[in-house]
Every structure is written in C-alpha cells, then in structure tokens.
Amino acid sequence: MRSVLKGILWGFFIIFVVIPVLIVLGYIIWDRKEGLKTGPQVGVLLVRGLITDSREYIEGLKSFRENSRIKAIVLRVDSPGGGVSAAQEIYREVEKTKAVKPVVASLGSMATSGGYYISCVATKVVANPGTVTGSIGAIAVFPNFEKLFEKIGYSTVVIKSGEFKDIGNPARSMTPEEETLLRDTILEVHDQFVKDVARARGMEEASVRQIADGRILTGAKAKNLGLVDELGNLQDAIELAKTLAHIEGKPEVIYYEKKKKLLDIILGEESMANLRDFLFNTVNPIQWRFP
C-alpha cells in the first residue's frame, strides 16, 4: 500500500513539478535562440532561386508583419524570376506589409524579371553596383520534338474539346492561330508587369516601357533609371531598414527559417530545388524570369 502511494506521489510530482519546470526551461532556451526579447528587431526574409511557390514567402512576410518586436523587414532577393502568379502574390504581400512597417528589398547577385518584380514594390530598393537586375518582361518556351519523334517512330493521338486545348503539344508545330493567342497572352502579362513597376516606383508608364524589353541592367544602371533607390550590400539594407523604422542603437537581426520538408532533408535542399525547378519549367511555360 505504501509503495502504491509512493508511486502516486511521484507521478503527481513529475506531472505538476518536473514537466512544468522542463517547459519553462525549454521556453527560456527557445526565447534566447529565437531572439524573443524586448529590443527592436529587423527581420530578414531570403528569396532564393526560381520563384515557383509563394506560400513560404507570404508566411514569412505575414509572420514578420504581425510580430510587434520586428520593426522593419529586409527582403533579400537572389532570383532570376519565376511564375507570374507566384510573383504577383508576393508583390501583393510586400505591398500590404510596407503599409504596416518598412520593407527594404536587398538585391543580391541576381534579381531579374519576377525577382525584380517582387522587389520593386518595397519601401526602398537597394542593389550592389554589379547586381544583375531588370529583364522586365514575360517569356513562354515550348519545346518542339516533332522531327525527333518522326525519327524514332513515336506518335500521339490527341482527342480534345476545343481548338486550343492541346496548345504547346511538343509532338507537333504550332498553328498560326496558337502563336497569336500565346503572343496576346504574353503581351497582356507583360503589360501587367510594366504597370505594376510604374505604380510601385512612382514612374511614368512610358518610361518603364522604354526599358521593359527584357534587357538586363546592372544595379548602378538601374539606379540611374529609377528602378533602384540606393547602392549597397545586405548590411547597408539592414542599416537603411533600421533608419526607416527609427530604431536607435543596434537592432537584433532575425532570419526567417522556412519549414523543411521531408524530401528536402532526405535528398538535400539543392537537389530538391533543382527537381522542382525542372518540373515547374515543364508545366508552367509562361513566366517572368531571366533565361
């Protein structure tokens, strides 16, 4: 009986004393690791590689926007662009975020096409003099394996509900009507790009159109044209964010950590990123990206 009572008391002790203490200690350790302190912070969100999905970046911006300790955000962009809708969704989230707190876009080695698109709407845009940027435009790439298929004896039978349902079929050449439809679509997407850049940068639409022919620009040239506000590196962008947020002293810099997926852990993030880029290019021909 005594041993049973002793066991029950030990159980209560573990549940009501040991476990709460461990939880408090865990919170303290996590608090220090994540920088959950009373001082002001600058959040840094990294955008790397082809922009195929907006969810991670939207979550990061929303998390920083709703965190009262983070007073300003730096969007660090190293990207050749990517999907039109994904870039538009990030653009919109940056626009919403800068209405709450300053967002500084820091352009790395490359921030072209969709990479520049998501950056241009920030409160301020900072680039290195040698950053490759610009490439304002849209592109659609469709492979044509017709002659190869003829040589190997491969053929397809297509049953479709409408004239344009198998547009881009690699087993045949495009019809003039299909090319016209795609060209009109590309021009419409390009027009959206130009208008959004002009609105974000406070530029005349005609001025943007003069350089919106897909040309790439250095960061220095982009500054002269009004596409970039200042020249500098990531640290300069952080300092600018600090100034815009009226932070006194040295702020703590917090990097947003994305949630790692199981396949990323097993196969490696770089391998999975390459696979995602390949699949994305295959199923999404119309993109804002620099080839």
N, C-alpha and C positions, 0 to 999 in steps of 0.2 A: 504493500500500500504506500509505504513511504517512498519507494523508488518510482512509483507511478506519479505521485505528487511532485516529486523532484523533476521528473521528466516534463510534466505540465508547466512547472515554473520556468524551466529552461526554455521551453517553447515560447512562453509569453515574453521572456527576456530577449530572445532572438527577434521575435516579431516586433515588439514595441520599443526595443532599445538598439539592438545591433543593426537591424535593417535601416531604421531612420538615420542612424549615425553614418552608415555607409552611403545613403542617399545624399546627405548633406555634404560629405567629403567629396563625393562624385560631382556634385553641383559646383563646389568650390574649385575643383580641378578644371572642370569644363569652363567655368566662368573665366579662369585665368587664360586658358587655351584660346578661347574664342574672343577674348577681349571685351567681355561684358562688364565694362567699368563705367564710371561716371563721366569720364572725359570725352571730349568730342572725337569723332572718328570720320575717316574718309574711306568709303567702300570702293574696291576695285573689282570690276567685272571683266573677265577675259573673253574675247570673241576670237577664236582661232579657227583657221581652215574654212572650208566651204560651208556656207550657211544653209543647212538642209532642214533644220527644225528650229522653231522659235521658242519652244516651251522652256528650255533651260535658261535662256536669256531673259525671258519675261518673268520667270520665277525669281531670278536673281535681282532684277530691277525692282520688282514688287517687294521683295524681302528688304532690300536696302531702303526703299521709299518709306516703308512702314516702320522702320527701326528708328526711333527718335534719337538714338545715340549717334547715328550716322548723319552727318550734316551736309555731306556732298558726295558725289559719285564720280568715279573715273571709269569710262568705258574704253578699255584698251583693245584696239582692233588690229588684228593681223589676218586679213581675209581677202581673197580675190572676188568675193561676192557669193552668189548662190541663187536660191529660189526666190521668185518675185514675191509671192505671198508671205513667205517667212520673213523676208526683209521688211515688208510693209508692216507686219505685225510688230516687229522690234522697233521700227521707226515710231509707230504709234505709242508704244510703251515708253520710249525715251521722251516723247513729247509730253505724255502725261506726267512723267516723273519730274521733268525740269520745271513743271508748274508748281512742284512742292519743294524741291531743293535743287541746287546747281548740279548739272551733269556736264562733265568735261570729256570730250572724245579725244583720246590719245592714239594717233595713227602710228603703227609700228613700221615694219619693213614694207608691208603692202596693205593698202586699204582701198581697193578699187571696186568700181561698179556697185554691187549691193553692199560691199564693205564700206564704201564712202556714203552710200545712201543712208545707212543706219547711223552714221556719224554726223552727217550734216545738220541734223535737227537738234543736236546737243546745244547747251548754253554757249559753249565755246569749243572750237576745234583746234587741236594742237598737233603739229606734224613735224617730223625731222626734215631737214632740208632735202635729204635724199630719199624720203619716203616715196614709194610708187603709189600714186592715187589717181583719181579721175576715172577714166573709162566709163563715162556716163552713157549708158545705152543698154539695149537688150539684144540677146542673141538666141537663135534657135539652131541646133545642129541635128541633122537627121542622116544617119548612115545609109548608104545605098549598096547592097550586096547583090544586086541583080545579076551582074556578069559573073561574079563568083559562084552564085547558085546555079547558073547555067552550066558552068564548067563541071560542077560536082553532081549535077543532075537533081538538084533539090528544087522543089516547087511547093507552093502553098495554094490552098483553096480557101477563099475568103467569102463568107456569107455575111452581108451587112445590111443594116436597116436604112442607111442613107448614104448619099454620095460621098460624104466626107468622114464616115465612121472609121475607116482604116487609114486616115491620113498619116503619112510618115512611115508606112509599111516598108521595111528595108528590102523586101523582095521585089520591088518594082520602082520605076522612076515616078516622080510626082507629076501630076497633071498641071497645066497652067492655072486652072481654077483653084487647085490646092495651094499652089505657090502664092497666088493672090490673097487667099484667105489668111495664110500664115503671115504674109508680109503686112497685111492690115492689122493683124493681132499684135505683131511686134511693134508696129508704129504706135498703136494705142498704148501699149505698155511703156514704150519709150516716152510718150507724151506725159504719162503719169509721173515718170521719173523726173523729167525736166520741171514740171510744175511743182512737185514736192521739194526739189532742191531750191528752186527760186523762192518759194514761200518760206522755207526753213532758214535760208541765208539772207533773206531780205533783198534779193537781187531782182532785176528786171528779167522776165522770162526770155526775152530776146537775147539778153547777154548770156544766159545759160545755154541757149540753143546754139550759139556760135561755137561753143566748146563741147557740146554734147554729141559728138560724132564718134565716140568710142576711144578717143585719143587718151593716152596715159600722160600723167603730169608728175613732175617732182613736187615734193612738199613746198619748196621755195616758189616754184611757178604757180602752184595752186594758191599760195598766199597772195601773190601779186594779182591773181584773178578774182580774189574774194571768196574762194572756196574754203580757205583755212584762215584762222584768226592769228595764231602765233606759231613760231617755230620753236621746237624744244622736244625733250625726251619725256619719258614716263614720269620721272621725278618732277620735271617742270610742270607737267599736267597736274600732278598731285598738289604742288605748291599753288597753282592757279585755282584749283578747287578749294583749297584752304582759304585763299583770299576771298573768293566769291561767297564763301559761307561765313566769312567774318570770324574765322577761328583764330584765337590768339594762342601762341605757343606752338609746340609740335604735336600735331594730331596723330592718333594711332591709325595705322593703315590696315584695313581688314579686306582680305581677298575672299570672294565668294567661292565656296567649294561645291562643285556640282556633285550630284549623287552618281556614284559609279555603278554601272550596270554589270551583271554577272559575266556577260561575254567580254566586256572590256577588261575585267580582271583576269579571265582565263586566257584570252588571246592577246591581250595587250591593247592599250588605247589607240596606239598608232595604227596597228593592223586593222582594228575595227573601224577607225576613221576612214582609212583608205577604202575599205569594203563599202561603207555607207556612201562615200563619195561616188564610187563606181556605180552603185545601184541607183543613186539619186540622178546621176547624169543620164542613165539609161531610161528612166521613166519620166524625167522632167526636162524635156528638150528646151523649153523657153525659160531663160534665166537672165538675171542681172549678174554677170560675172565677167572677169577678165580671163581670156583663154590661157 
